[in-house]
Amino acid sequence: MHIRVLLLILYVVGSSRLHAQTKPAETGLFKDGDKVNFIGNSITHGGEFHTNILLFYATRFPERNITFYNSGIWGDNASDMLRRLDTDILTKDADWSIIMAGMNDVNRALYAPARRAEPNLEAEKQRHLNNYRNNLEALIQRLQKTDTHILLQKPSIYDQTGDLPAENQLGVNDALQKCTVIIDELAKKYGVQTVDYFTLMQQVNRQLQAADPTATVVSNDRIHPGALGSFVMAYQFLKETGAPALVSRLHLKKGKVEEEQNCTVQEVRQAKGRLSFAIQERSLPFAVAAEAEAALALVPFTQEMNQEVLQVTRLKKGTYTLLIDSTRVGVFTSAELAKGVNLALQQNTPQYQQALRVRQLAEQRRLVQKQLRDIRLVEVRYLPANLWAQDMPALERAMDAILQDLQAKKDARYLGIRNYFESYRKNKPREGQLEKEAAQLMVDIRRESQPVLRTYQLEKKSR
């Protein structure tokens, strides 16, 4: 009797362990109620890569109320982030602080071809790397005194191998690789998580340029990722932080539910070459921007993170038309259906069209947030903090004085700064309205992300 009890206990424990090993553990990094703050330079300021991350969470976890912040500022390095920590970063009171620095910390100007013969150049390059380490460590230390989780992002690459229009500051990418080593050392020292964009983007860039030397995973300026590079970055972030593969999975066998994951099926009916059912999915597929679709051939996003599988076995041999909510989705053979069809690849499904509307709202929000970040850039970089809350005449006088000084000195930055100031004059009076728009768009994104009950019909085509 004791042996039987012992065997039963061992069986139960073993079964539990097996279940724990096979049960999907990938639930994503961010939970319901989290506030997530992306901190960085112009790549963060522009917002493309982390808008893809927001979009993934909105469509894959529509039940979660997650707030995403953009705390990027064009031209920033880790020292700048430290300086604006109290006035621009900690004000978000974020649960997650997602940091990326390095592209500006290495001082790309030191790698210009015209400066290669300068004395003490290597020592100056190393000084900037030392400053990077010290400032990033100080940033981590300051943030760890608050109630926030820290994630360090390794920088995206500088393309020093492509045949591109911009002057090649050879050595910048090697310096960025040294930044990744510093990040690993600090992450180990302080027990924080990392995401490695650098390694993957290097690999993708080599793959692109093996076929076309003028291709790049970033852009022709060698620095800023466009739609393709931003998608690659978002993929890597999601992969390293446990994004799940399934949108949903449904397996019907002989007119009965064999398996349902992340969905609930009802009203299954099968008769005379027709199968119909209703399905309530818990997620939407991820709608990839048209400009980023080429990235799907470079990273396995579809296989690893965008699986909306419909599998129907034991159908009569033949060809079947699939309709979803009366929309003709496509024609599939019984063999294809038995293997499983990934509906996330069918851009005409009602749920994909719904996901596209979510993407459009997310892009609108990105552009509104970029306007807000342009306002913040002018204030933290050029205007004293005691003026930020002043009326426009006081701000106008301060900007005019700066421009007059730059013009008198024939400073090369004059035109660029003037453009930022012109944008500031236009948008600062609208700041409150822009903040309301960004908040409302997040509400709209959540509303539009909610899956709805869909009706499916498979009908066998007559010969």
C-alpha positions in Angstrom: 0.0 0.0 0.0 2.8 2.4 0.9 4.5 1.6 -2.4 1.3 2.4 -4.3 0.9 5.7 -2.5 4.5 6.6 -3.2 4.1 5.8 -6.9 0.9 7.8 -7.1 2.7 10.8 -5.4 5.6 10.5 -7.8 3.2 10.3 -10.8 1.4 13.4 -9.7 4.6 15.3 -9.0 6.1 14.2 -12.3 2.9 15.1 -14.2 2.9 18.5 -12.6 6.5 19.1 -13.6 5.8 17.9 -17.2 2.8 20.2 -17.3 4.9 23.1 -16.0 7.5 22.4 -18.7 5.1 22.2 -21.6 2.7 25.0 -20.5 3.5 28.2 -22.5 5.4 30.6 -20.3 5.6 33.4 -22.7 3.2 36.1 -21.6 5.1 39.2 -22.5 7.1 41.5 -20.2 4.5 44.2 -19.5 1.5 43.4 -17.3 -1.9 45.1 -16.8 -1.5 48.5 -15.3 2.2 48.9 -16.2 3.6 52.3 -17.2 6.5 51.9 -19.7 8.9 54.7 -20.4 11.3 54.5 -23.4 14.3 56.7 -22.7 16.8 57.6 -25.4 18.0 59.7 -28.3 16.6 60.5 -31.7 15.8 56.9 -32.5 13.5 56.8 -29.4 12.3 60.4 -30.1 11.1 59.3 -33.6 9.2 56.5 -31.9 8.9 54.0 -34.8 10.4 50.9 -33.1 8.6 51.3 -29.8 5.3 52.1 -31.6 5.6 48.6 -33.0 6.0 47.2 -29.5 3.0 49.2 -28.3 1.0 47.8 -31.3 2.0 44.2 -30.4 0.8 44.6 -26.9 -2.4 46.3 -27.9 -3.4 43.6 -30.3 -2.0 40.6 -28.5 -3.0 41.6 -25.0 -6.1 43.8 -25.5 -7.3 43.1 -21.9 -4.2 44.8 -20.5 -4.2 48.6 -19.8 -0.6 49.6 -20.4 0.6 53.1 -20.8 3.6 53.8 -23.1 5.7 57.0 -22.8 8.2 58.5 -25.2 11.1 60.1 -23.4 13.5 60.3 -26.3 15.3 63.5 -27.2 17.1 64.0 -30.5 20.9 64.2 -30.0 20.9 63.0 -26.4 23.6 61.0 -24.7 23.6 59.3 -21.3 24.9 62.5 -19.7 21.9 64.5 -21.1 19.5 61.8 -19.8 21.0 62.2 -16.4 20.5 66.0 -16.6 16.8 65.7 -17.5 16.1 62.8 -15.2 14.1 64.8 -12.6 12.3 67.2 -15.0 11.4 64.9 -17.9 11.9 61.2 -17.1 11.0 60.5 -13.4 7.9 62.6 -13.9 6.3 59.6 -15.7 6.5 57.5 -12.5 7.0 54.5 -14.7 7.1 50.8 -13.7 9.6 50.2 -16.5 12.5 52.4 -17.7 13.7 51.2 -21.1 17.1 52.9 -21.8 19.0 53.2 -25.0 22.2 55.3 -25.3 25.5 55.1 -27.2 25.0 56.5 -30.7 25.8 60.0 -29.5 28.0 59.1 -26.6 30.8 57.8 -28.8 31.0 61.3 -30.5 30.8 60.3 -34.1 32.6 63.5 -35.2 35.8 62.0 -33.9 35.6 59.3 -36.6 35.4 61.7 -39.5 38.0 60.9 -42.2 39.4 64.4 -42.0 40.4 63.9 -38.4 42.3 60.6 -38.7 45.7 62.2 -38.4 44.9 64.3 -35.2 47.2 63.6 -32.2 45.7 62.0 -29.2 42.6 61.0 -31.2 42.5 57.5 -29.8 42.7 58.8 -26.3 39.8 61.1 -26.9 37.7 58.3 -28.3 38.5 56.3 -25.2 37.6 59.2 -23.0 34.1 59.3 -24.5 33.7 55.6 -23.9 34.7 56.1 -20.3 32.2 58.9 -19.9 29.6 56.7 -21.4 30.2 54.0 -18.8 30.2 56.4 -16.0 27.1 58.3 -17.0 25.1 55.1 -17.8 26.1 53.7 -14.5 25.0 56.8 -12.7 21.7 56.7 -14.6 21.2 53.1 -13.5 22.0 54.0 -9.9 19.6 57.0 -9.8 16.8 54.9 -11.3 17.3 52.1 -8.9 16.5 54.4 -6.1 13.0 54.7 -7.5 10.3 52.1 -7.9 11.1 51.1 -11.5 12.4 48.1 -13.4 15.3 48.9 -15.7 16.0 47.4 -19.1 19.1 48.4 -21.1 18.9 48.3 -24.8 22.1 47.8 -26.7 22.3 50.5 -29.4 21.3 50.0 -33.0 24.2 49.9 -35.5 26.0 52.6 -37.4 26.3 51.3 -41.0 30.0 51.6 -41.9 29.9 48.9 -44.5 27.2 50.0 -46.9 27.7 52.0 -50.2 25.6 54.9 -48.9 25.5 58.6 -49.7 26.5 59.8 -46.2 30.2 60.2 -45.3 31.4 57.0 -43.7 32.8 57.7 -40.2 34.6 54.4 -40.1 35.0 53.1 -36.6 31.8 54.4 -35.1 30.2 50.9 -35.3 33.2 49.4 -33.6 32.8 52.0 -30.8 29.2 51.0 -30.5 30.2 47.4 -30.2 32.4 48.5 -27.2 29.2 50.1 -25.8 27.5 46.8 -25.9 30.3 45.2 -23.8 29.9 48.0 -21.3 26.1 47.4 -21.2 26.7 43.7 -20.5 29.1 44.5 -17.7 26.7 47.0 -16.1 23.7 44.7 -16.5 25.5 42.0 -14.7 26.7 44.3 -11.9 23.2 45.8 -11.3 21.1 42.8 -12.1 19.1 44.4 -15.0 17.8 42.9 -18.2 19.2 43.7 -21.7 17.9 43.6 -25.2 20.5 43.2 -28.0 19.6 45.1 -31.1 23.2 45.4 -32.2 24.0 41.8 -33.0 20.8 41.1 -34.9 21.1 44.3 -37.0 24.7 43.5 -37.8 23.6 40.1 -39.1 20.6 41.5 -41.1 22.8 44.2 -42.6 25.4 41.7 -43.8 22.6 39.6 -45.3 21.2 42.7 -47.2 24.5 43.9 -48.4 25.6 40.5 -49.7 22.9 41.0 -52.3 23.1 44.7 -52.7 25.9 46.9 -51.3 23.6 50.0 -51.3 21.0 48.3 -49.1 20.9 49.0 -45.3 19.0 48.0 -42.3 19.1 51.6 -41.1 18.9 54.6 -43.6 21.2 56.5 -46.0 22.5 58.6 -43.1 24.0 55.4 -41.7 22.3 56.1 -38.3 18.5 56.2 -38.1 16.5 53.0 -38.7 13.5 53.5 -41.0 10.4 51.3 -41.1 12.4 48.2 -41.9 15.1 48.7 -39.2 12.5 49.7 -36.6 10.5 46.6 -37.2 13.7 44.5 -36.8 14.3 46.2 -33.5 10.8 45.6 -32.3 11.0 42.0 -33.2 14.2 41.6 -31.2 12.7 43.4 -28.2 9.6 41.2 -28.3 11.7 38.0 -28.8 14.0 38.7 -25.9 11.2 39.6 -23.5 9.0 36.6 -24.0 6.4 37.5 -26.6 4.0 34.6 -27.3 3.7 33.1 -30.8 0.0 32.5 -30.9 -2.7 34.9 -31.8 -4.9 31.9 -31.6 -5.1 28.2 -32.5 -8.2 26.2 -33.4 -8.2 22.6 -34.4 -11.5 21.0 -35.5 -11.7 17.3 -36.2 -14.8 15.7 -37.8 -16.8 18.7 -36.8 -15.7 18.8 -33.2 -13.3 21.0 -31.3 -10.0 19.1 -30.9 -8.0 22.1 -29.6 -8.6 25.7 -28.9 -5.9 28.1 -27.6 -6.5 31.8 -26.9 -10.0 31.5 -28.4 -13.4 30.0 -27.6 -15.5 28.2 -30.2 -19.2 27.6 -30.3 -22.0 26.6 -32.6 -20.0 24.1 -34.7 -22.1 22.7 -37.5 -21.0 20.3 -40.3 -23.2 18.9 -43.0 -23.1 18.3 -46.7 -19.7 19.8 -47.5 -20.2 22.8 -45.2 -18.6 23.6 -41.9 -19.6 26.6 -39.9 -18.8 27.9 -36.4 -18.5 31.1 -34.3 -15.2 32.0 -32.7 -14.2 34.5 -30.0 -10.5 35.1 -30.2 -8.7 36.9 -27.4 -6.2 38.6 -29.6 -5.8 40.2 -33.0 -3.1 39.4 -35.6 -0.3 41.9 -35.9 -0.6 44.1 -39.0 2.8 44.9 -40.4 3.2 48.3 -42.0 3.6 48.1 -45.8 7.0 49.9 -45.6 8.3 47.2 -43.2 7.0 44.0 -45.0 10.5 43.4 -46.4 11.6 42.7 -42.8 9.5 39.5 -42.8 12.1 37.9 -45.0 14.9 38.9 -42.7 13.5 37.9 -39.2 11.2 35.1 -38.4 8.5 37.3 -36.9 5.6 35.5 -38.5 6.7 32.0 -37.4 7.6 33.1 -33.9 5.1 35.8 -33.0 2.2 36.0 -35.4 0.5 32.6 -35.7 -3.3 32.6 -36.1 -3.8 29.0 -37.0 -7.0 27.4 -38.3 -6.6 23.6 -38.6 -9.4 21.4 -39.9 -8.8 17.6 -40.2 -10.8 14.7 -41.5 -12.5 16.9 -44.1 -13.6 15.3 -47.4 -10.8 15.6 -49.9 -11.3 18.7 -52.1 -11.1 22.5 -52.2 -12.8 24.8 -49.7 -13.8 28.4 -49.7 -13.3 30.2 -46.4 -15.7 33.0 -45.5 -15.4 35.1 -42.3 -18.3 37.3 -41.5 -19.4 36.9 -45.1 -16.0 38.1 -46.3 -14.4 35.7 -48.8 -11.0 35.1 -47.4 -9.5 32.6 -49.7 -9.6 29.1 -51.1 -7.7 26.2 -49.4 -7.4 22.5 -50.1 -8.3 19.9 -47.5 -4.6 19.1 -47.3 -3.7 22.7 -46.5 -6.5 22.9 -43.9 -5.4 19.6 -42.3 -1.8 21.0 -42.0 -3.1 24.3 -40.6 -3.5 27.7 -42.3 -2.0 30.8 -40.7 -4.8 33.4 -41.1 -2.4 36.2 -39.9 -1.0 36.1 -43.4 -4.5 36.8 -45.0 -4.8 40.5 -45.0 -8.4 40.5 -46.1 -9.8 38.9 -42.9 -12.0 41.1 -40.8 -9.7 40.7 -37.8 -6.6 41.7 -39.9 -8.5 44.8 -41.1 -9.4 45.6 -37.5 -5.7 45.3 -36.6 -4.9 47.7 -39.5 -7.2 50.3 -37.9 -5.3 49.8 -34.6 -2.0 50.4 -36.5 -3.4 53.6 -38.0 -4.3 54.9 -34.6 -0.9 53.9 -33.2 0.8 55.8 -36.0 -1.4 58.9 -35.3 -0.3 58.7 -31.7 3.3 58.4 -32.6 3.2 61.6 -34.6 1.4 63.5 -31.8 4.0 62.2 -29.3 6.8 63.3 -31.6 5.4 66.8 -31.6 5.3 66.7 -27.8 8.9 65.5 -27.8 9.9 68.3 -30.1 8.5 70.8 -27.5 10.4 69.1 -24.8 13.7 69.0 -26.8 13.6 72.8 -27.1 12.9 73.3 -23.4 15.5 70.9 -21.9 18.2 71.8 -24.4 17.8 75.5 -25.0 15.5 77.2 -22.4 16.0 77.5 -18.6 13.5 75.5 -16.6 12.1 78.6 -14.9 10.7 79.7 -18.3 8.9 76.5 -19.3 5.7 77.5 -17.7 5.9 81.2 -18.8 3.7 82.8 -21.4 4.8 82.8 -25.1 6.3 86.3 -25.1 8.9 85.4 -22.5 9.7 82.2 -24.4 9.9 84.1 -27.7 12.4 86.6 -26.3 14.6 83.8 -25.0 14.6 82.0 -28.4 15.2 85.2 -30.3 18.3 85.9 -28.2 19.7 82.5 -28.8 19.2 82.7 -32.6 20.7 86.2 -32.7 23.8 84.9 -30.9 24.1 81.9 -33.2 23.7 84.0 -36.3 26.3 86.5 -35.1 28.8 83.7 -34.5 27.9 82.1 -37.9 27.3 78.9 -36.0 26.5 76.0 -38.3 23.7 74.9 -36.0 21.7 78.0 -36.7 19.3 76.7 -39.3 18.6 73.5 -37.5 17.9 75.2 -34.2 15.8 77.8 -36.0 13.6 75.1 -37.4 13.1 73.5 -34.0 12.2 76.9 -32.6 9.7 77.6 -35.3 8.0 74.2 -34.6 8.0 75.2 -30.9 6.3 78.5 -31.5 3.6 76.7 -33.4 3.1 73.7 -31.0 3.8 75.1 -27.5 0.4 76.9 -27.3 -1.2 73.6 -28.3 0.8 71.4 -25.8 -2.2 70.7 -23.6 -4.4 69.8 -26.6 -1.7 67.5 -28.0 -1.4 65.7 -24.6 -5.2 65.2 -24.6 -5.0 63.9 -28.2 -2.3 61.4 -27.3 -4.3 60.2 -24.3 -7.5 59.9 -26.3 -5.7 58.0 -29.1 -4.5 55.4 -26.5 -8.2 55.0 -25.4 -9.1 54.6 -29.1 -6.4 52.0 -29.6 -7.6 49.9 -26.6 -11.2 50.1 -27.8 -10.4 49.2 -31.4 -8.1 46.3 -30.2 -10.9 44.4 -28.6 -11.6 41.2 -30.6 -15.2 40.5 -31.5 -17.2 37.3 -32.2 -16.6 36.1 -35.8 -18.5 33.6 -37.9 -16.6 31.2 -40.1 -17.8 29.1 -42.9 -15.9 26.5 -45.0 -17.8 25.4 -48.0 -16.6 22.6 -50.4 -16.3 23.8 -54.0 -18.1 21.6 -56.5 -16.0 20.4 -59.4 
